[in-house]
Amino acid sequence: MKRRILIGTGAAASAAAALLFGGLVRPDASSGPGTVGRPGVPTAGRAAGEDTASLVARLQTQVRANPRDVASLDLLGLAYEQRARETADPAWYPKAAGVLHRAIRLAPRDVTATTGLGAIALSQHRFREALRIGRRAQSLAPSTARPHGVVGDALLELGRYRQAFAAFDEMARIKPSSASYARVAYARELIGRTDGARDALLLSRDASVGDDEAVAWAEMQLGKLELARGRYAAAAAHEYAALRLVPGYPNAVDALAQVEAARGDLERAVALERQAVTRVPLPQFVAFLGDALAAGGRRAAAQRQYALVGDIDRLLRASGVRTDLEHALFQVDHGIRLPQALARARAARADRPSIDGDDLLAWALARNGRCEEALPWSRRALRLGTRDTTKLFHRAWIEGCLGRDPRPWARSALALNPRFSLLWADDLRRLGR
């Protein structure tokens, strides 16, 4: 598959492959910052220095004064989406969807509202729905970049990598921007081209100059990429750069906590992760705080955090967010109700047949002692050539469980990031001996 993506067929495919995998393109003067997992309200919607809460209040006043103002409805829907990201409160998503549907009833060909609904579906992990909505947005405005991002993101989670990469290529061709470069970076990381991923993230950062939040997001991602490669000093430098731009930025604080844990400073890791959880109680933040507390011998405190993960999962599901993959992985890693976790992993993989879904199912089967069944799923999880320590560790575990030599897989993982996990780093070292 990788060879077909890299080379392509025909002139159009060759041009697309050049954008994603060949020479790096430069943003043109009109390229504005895009959004991938960072603030998503267009800069034009904000007054100078206005935060999202104030923007929401102002737009609500505008919509009450003129309920048929489609542009204000669009911006209000996007602002509600942004509040969901900033607060980790999924209750904002139905509000956003309601406003955007109102806009579409007034203007059925409203691309902004349609793309916004696609983004909500992505945030709720409803990827088939996101794909359908994204394709509708593409049909309305084929020369607009953002719908291609929604389509590509959905296709990635559905395991349709060649089509996803083509969508990202088209997005970058239409509008080289921080958003398109970020997706190029992730695609390159998936096929094991981590240096190329870093190059694309640097372009994403450069394309965001003038938008501190966008630059901070790019710095945070650069730090996470370096952490995944075991380059802890470089990772910390990027996270501190993000925090200088946006003090207290929760994603950067969380990433820095992981760096400090990898360096062995558990006290610092706990302090940082508490800051991230206080600002935005995402389940992955809470779970990592529990792991750091457990690694420091504070098991009762860790159990309280683990219980909170379950509470957050129930809240997310009640608000329409599909969490099978993430919560099943938490359960499998922590040995919580493993048969139930395996059933949830199967459901997650059926809903999200990506390499992450494959890897989760492999790991869940292995932790339930069903390693023969696990091996084909682990092979699938590594089929793109992804250089991911966790997936390589899972493969090493499965090989050892089957009585085979785990060392080639374990040593590949150790070469990437020997302190990749507070839970499993010791097991990885054992498998690599």
C-alpha positions in Angstrom: 0.0 0.0 0.0 2.7 2.5 0.9 4.4 2.1 -2.5 1.1 3.0 -4.3 0.7 6.0 -2.1 4.2 7.2 -2.6 4.3 6.8 -6.3 0.7 7.2 -7.3 -0.8 6.6 -10.7 -1.2 9.1 -13.4 -0.3 12.8 -13.3 -2.9 13.9 -10.7 -1.8 11.2 -8.3 1.8 12.0 -8.8 1.2 15.7 -8.1 -0.7 14.8 -4.9 2.0 12.4 -3.8 4.6 15.2 -4.3 2.6 17.4 -1.8 2.4 14.8 0.9 5.6 12.8 0.5 7.8 14.7 -1.8 9.3 18.2 -1.6 7.6 20.4 1.0 5.4 23.1 -0.3 5.4 26.7 1.0 2.3 28.5 2.1 1.2 31.4 -0.2 0.6 34.8 1.1 -3.1 34.2 1.5 -2.8 31.1 3.7 -4.3 31.6 7.1 -3.9 29.4 10.1 -6.1 26.3 10.1 -7.2 24.0 12.9 -6.4 20.5 13.9 -7.2 19.9 17.6 -6.7 23.5 18.5 -8.9 26.7 18.6 -11.2 26.5 15.7 -13.0 29.8 15.6 -12.0 31.9 12.6 -9.8 34.9 13.5 -12.3 37.1 11.7 -14.9 36.2 14.3 -13.0 37.6 17.2 -12.4 41.1 18.4 -8.9 42.0 19.4 -8.1 40.3 22.7 -11.5 38.6 22.9 -11.6 35.2 24.6 -14.1 32.5 23.5 -16.5 33.0 26.4 -16.8 36.7 25.5 -17.1 35.9 21.9 -20.0 33.5 22.6 -21.8 36.1 24.7 -21.5 38.7 21.9 -22.6 36.3 19.2 -25.6 35.2 21.2 -26.7 38.8 21.5 -26.3 39.2 17.7 -28.3 36.1 17.0 -31.1 37.2 19.4 -31.3 40.5 17.6 -31.2 38.9 14.1 -32.1 35.2 14.3 -31.8 34.8 10.5 -28.2 36.1 10.4 -26.5 33.0 8.9 -23.0 34.3 9.3 -23.5 35.0 13.1 -25.1 31.5 13.5 -22.1 29.9 11.8 -19.7 31.8 14.1 -21.7 31.0 17.2 -21.8 27.3 16.3 -18.0 27.2 15.8 -17.6 29.2 19.1 -19.6 26.6 20.9 -17.4 23.9 19.4 -14.4 25.8 20.7 -15.9 26.0 24.2 -16.2 22.2 24.1 -12.5 21.9 23.4 -11.5 24.5 26.0 -13.6 23.1 28.8 -13.7 19.4 27.9 -17.5 19.7 28.5 -19.2 17.7 25.8 -22.5 19.4 26.5 -21.4 22.2 24.2 -21.5 19.8 21.2 -25.3 19.5 21.0 -25.6 23.3 21.4 -23.2 23.8 18.5 -25.0 21.3 16.3 -28.3 22.9 17.0 -27.1 26.4 15.9 -25.4 25.0 12.8 -28.5 23.1 11.8 -30.4 26.4 12.1 -28.0 28.0 9.8 -28.4 25.2 7.2 -32.2 25.4 7.4 -31.8 29.1 6.4 -29.0 28.5 3.9 -28.9 24.8 2.7 -25.6 25.2 0.8 -23.8 26.8 3.8 -20.4 25.2 3.6 -19.1 26.7 7.0 -22.0 25.2 8.9 -21.8 21.8 7.1 -18.1 21.6 7.7 -18.7 22.6 11.4 -21.1 19.7 11.7 -18.5 17.4 10.3 -16.0 18.6 12.9 -18.5 17.9 15.7 -19.0 14.4 14.4 -15.2 13.9 14.5 -15.0 15.2 18.0 -17.7 12.8 19.1 -15.8 9.9 17.3 -18.7 9.4 14.9 -16.5 8.9 11.9 -18.9 7.4 9.4 -21.2 10.3 10.0 -18.3 12.8 9.7 -17.3 11.2 6.4 -20.8 11.6 5.1 -21.0 15.2 6.2 -17.5 16.0 5.0 -18.3 14.7 1.5 -21.5 16.8 1.5 -19.3 19.8 2.2 -16.8 18.8 -0.5 -19.7 18.6 -3.0 -20.8 22.1 -2.0 -17.3 23.7 -2.3 -14.8 21.3 -3.9 -12.2 24.1 -4.1 -12.4 24.9 -0.3 -9.7 23.2 1.8 -11.4 22.5 5.1 -14.0 19.9 3.9 -11.1 17.8 2.6 -9.6 17.9 6.1 -12.8 16.6 7.6 -13.0 13.8 5.0 -9.4 12.8 5.5 -9.6 12.8 9.3 -12.7 10.5 9.1 -11.1 8.2 6.5 -8.0 7.8 8.8 -10.1 6.6 11.7 -11.9 4.2 9.4 -8.6 2.7 8.3 -8.9 3.9 4.7 -5.4 5.3 4.5 -4.8 5.7 0.8 -8.0 7.7 0.5 -7.2 9.8 3.6 -3.8 10.7 2.4 -5.3 11.7 -1.0 -7.7 14.0 0.8 -4.9 15.6 2.8 -2.9 16.0 -0.5 -5.9 17.9 -2.0 -6.3 20.0 1.1 -2.6 21.0 0.9 -2.8 21.7 -2.8 -5.8 23.9 -2.4 -4.5 25.8 0.6 -1.1 25.2 2.1 -1.7 26.2 5.8 -1.0 25.2 9.3 -4.0 22.8 9.2 -2.9 21.0 6.0 0.7 20.8 7.1 -0.4 19.3 10.4 -2.3 16.6 8.6 0.7 16.0 6.3 2.8 15.6 9.4 0.5 13.0 10.9 0.3 11.0 7.6 4.1 10.9 7.5 4.3 9.8 11.1 1.9 7.0 10.3 4.1 5.6 7.6 7.2 5.9 9.8 8.7 9.1 8.3 9.2 10.9 11.6 11.8 13.3 10.2 9.4 14.3 7.5 6.7 14.7 10.0 8.8 17.1 12.0 9.5 19.1 8.8 5.8 19.4 8.1 5.1 20.5 11.7 7.7 23.2 11.4 5.9 24.4 8.4 2.6 24.3 10.3 4.2 26.4 13.0 5.6 28.9 10.5 2.3 29.2 8.8 0.7 30.1 12.2 2.9 33.2 13.0 0.7 35.9 14.4 -1.7 33.4 16.1 -0.1 32.5 19.4 -2.5 29.7 20.1 -1.9 28.1 16.7 1.9 28.4 17.1 1.6 26.9 20.7 -0.3 24.0 19.3 2.4 23.3 16.7 5.1 23.6 19.4 3.2 21.2 21.6 2.9 18.6 18.7 6.6 19.0 17.9 7.3 18.2 21.6 5.1 15.1 21.5 6.9 13.9 18.4 10.3 14.3 20.0 9.0 12.6 23.2 7.9 9.6 21.0 11.4 9.4 19.7 13.0 9.5 23.2 14.4 12.9 22.7 13.4 14.3 26.1 15.4 17.6 26.1 14.1 18.6 22.7 10.6 17.6 23.7 10.8 19.8 26.8 12.1 22.7 24.9 9.1 22.6 22.5 6.6 22.4 25.4 8.2 25.3 27.2 8.0 27.3 24.0 4.3 26.5 23.8 3.8 27.6 27.4 5.6 30.9 26.8 3.1 31.7 24.1 0.0 30.4 26.0 0.7 30.2 29.7 -1.0 27.2 31.3 -1.9 25.6 27.9 -3.2 22.2 29.2 -2.0 20.0 26.3 1.5 21.4 26.7 1.4 21.0 30.5 0.3 17.4 30.0 3.1 16.7 27.5 5.6 18.2 29.8 4.4 16.0 32.6 5.1 13.0 30.4 8.6 14.3 29.6 9.4 14.7 33.3 8.0 11.2 34.1 10.3 9.8 31.3 13.2 11.7 32.9 12.4 10.1 36.3 11.1 13.1 38.1 7.7 11.8 39.3 7.1 14.5 41.8 7.4 17.1 39.0 5.2 15.0 36.7 2.4 14.8 39.3 2.5 18.5 39.9 2.3 19.3 36.2 -0.4 16.8 35.5 -2.5 18.1 38.3 -2.4 21.5 36.6 -3.5 20.0 33.3 -6.4 18.1 35.0 -7.5 21.2 36.9 -7.7 23.2 33.7 -9.2 20.5 31.4 -10.2 17.1 33.0 -9.7 15.0 29.9 -9.7 11.2 30.7 -6.2 10.7 29.3 -4.9 13.5 31.6 -6.6 11.9 34.6 -5.3 8.4 33.7 -1.7 9.6 33.4 -2.0 11.4 36.8 -3.1 8.1 38.3 -0.2 6.3 36.7 2.3 8.9 38.0 0.8 8.7 41.5 0.9 4.8 41.4 4.6 4.9 40.2 5.4 7.0 43.2 3.8 4.5 45.6 0.6 6.6 46.2 -1.8 3.8 45.2 -4.9 5.0 47.0 -4.6 8.4 45.3 -4.0 6.7 42.0 -7.2 4.6 42.5 -9.2 7.8 43.0 -8.0 9.1 39.7 -8.8 5.8 37.9 -12.3 5.9 39.3 -12.6 9.4 38.0 -11.7 8.2 34.5 -14.8 5.9 34.6 -17.0 8.8 35.7 -15.7 11.0 32.8 -16.3 8.1 30.4 -19.9 7.8 31.5 -20.4 11.6 31.1 -18.9 11.6 27.6 -21.1 8.7 26.5 -24.2 10.4 27.9 -23.3 13.4 25.7 -23.0 11.3 22.5 -19.3 10.8 22.4 -18.1 7.3 21.5 -15.4 6.3 23.8 -15.0 2.5 23.3 -11.5 2.6 21.9 -10.0 5.0 24.5 -11.7 3.5 27.5 -11.1 -0.1 26.5 -7.4 0.7 26.2 -7.5 2.2 29.7 -9.1 -0.9 31.1 -6.8 -3.3 29.3 -3.7 -1.4 30.4 -4.8 -1.3 34.0 -6.2 -4.9 34.1 -9.8 -3.7 34.8 -12.6 -6.2 34.0 -10.5 -7.7 31.1 -13.3 -9.8 29.6 -15.6 -6.7 29.4 -12.7 -4.7 28.1 -12.2 -7.2 25.3 -15.8 -7.0 24.3 -15.5 -3.2 24.2 -12.3 -3.5 22.2 -14.1 -5.6 19.6 -16.8 -3.0 19.3 -14.2 -0.2 19.0 -12.4 -2.0 16.3 -15.6 -2.6 14.3 -16.4 1.1 14.6 -12.9 2.3 14.0 -11.0 -0.2 11.8 -7.8 1.7 11.9 -4.3 0.6 13.0 -5.2 1.9 16.5 -8.3 -0.3 16.5 -6.3 -3.2 15.3 -3.6 -2.6 18.0 -6.2 -2.3 20.8 -7.9 -5.6 19.8 -4.5 -7.3 19.7 -3.6 -6.0 23.1 -7.0 -6.9 24.6 -6.8 -10.4 23.3 -3.2 -10.8 24.6 -4.1 -9.5 28.1 -7.0 -12.1 28.1 -4.5 -14.8 27.3 -5.6 -15.3 23.7 -2.3 -14.5 22.0 -2.8 -16.7 18.9 -5.8 -14.6 18.1 -3.9 -11.5 18.9 -1.0 -12.0 16.5 -2.8 -11.2 13.2 -4.3 -8.0 14.6 -0.9 -6.9 15.8 0.5 -7.5 12.3 -2.3 -5.4 10.9 -1.5 -2.6 13.4 2.0 -2.4 12.1 1.2 -2.7 8.4 2.0 1.0 7.6 5.5 0.9 9.0 4.5 3.1 11.9 7.4 3.7 14.3 5.3 3.5 17.5 6.8 2.2 20.7 3.5 1.1 22.2 2.5 -1.0 19.1 6.0 -2.5 19.0 5.8 -3.4 22.7 2.5 -5.0 22.2 3.9 -7.1 19.4 6.9 -8.1 21.5 4.6 -9.1 24.4 2.5 -11.3 22.0 5.5 -13.0 20.5 6.8 -13.8 24.0 3.3 -15.1 25.0 3.5 -17.5 22.1 6.9 -18.8 23.1 8.7 -17.0 20.3 11.6 -14.6 20.5 10.3 -11.1 21.5 13.7 -9.4 21.3 13.6 -8.0 17.8 10.3 -6.2 18.4 11.3 -5.2 22.0 14.7 -3.8 20.9 13.1 -1.8 18.1 10.8 -0.3 20.7 13.6 0.4 23.1 15.6 2.2 20.4 12.7 4.6 20.0 11.7 5.4 23.5 12.7 3.1 26.4 10.7 5.1 28.9 7.5 5.2 26.9 5.1 4.2 29.7 5.0 4.4 33.5 3.1 1.1 33.4 5.0 -1.0 30.9 8.6 0.3 30.5 10.0 -2.3 32.8 8.2 -5.1 30.9 9.7 -3.7 27.6 13.2 -3.9 29.0 12.6 -7.4 30.2 11.4 -8.5 26.8 14.4 -6.9 25.2 17.1 -8.7 27.2 
